[in-house]
Amino acid sequence: MNYSLATGTSNYPTTRRVFQVSELNRAVRELLEGHFLLIWLEGEISNLARPASGHLYFSLKDQQAQVRCALFRNRARQLSTPLSNGQHILVRARISLYEPRGEYQLIIEQLEDAGEGALR
């Protein structure tokens, strides 16, 4: 079957560049990582997971949105107190895209406690 969408515009190139899904994800990851080097972000921890690998995975959220985060084992070991759901934190992180799933996430480089959250 051939599916097509009529665009009604001539602003599109006449030649076709077809990407593989993995190529697109790699290109998007490179764009994200090249544009956002390190950012500071504030939010509340939710969906905290502690797999056997020693890494920590969680969502950082505010009242309107959330983003997935990863705190790898070498950084997680440096925490003076354990993280918990509902905890309000400030992080310095780099943005990356996990290519196999096409999902962007924050890779935490630095983490500071900012108190108890209100979004539980």
C-alpha positions, 0 to 999 in steps of 0.5 A: 500500500502507498500512503501519502499526504497532500501538503499543498505547498512547494516548500518541500525539497523535491529529492527524498532523504529517507532516514532509518529510525536509528539514524534519526534518533542519533541525529536528534541526540547530537542536536540536543547534546550540542545545543544544551551543554549543562543546564540547571533545573528545579523540580520534584522527584517522582517514580524513583527507581533503584535497580541493582545496577546502582543507578537511580532513575526518576522523573523530575516534575513541576505542576505542568510537566515532567522529564526522565532523569538518570543519576549514574552509580558513580554520582549516586554513591556521592549522595550524603542522604538517599533520594525520595519521592516528593523531594524537591531538588535542584540539578545540574544536568546534560540533556541526552536522548536514549536512542533505543527508545527515542526518549530524551532524558537528563543525565544528572551531574550535580544534585542539591536538596531544595526541600520537601515538594508539594506535588506528591 
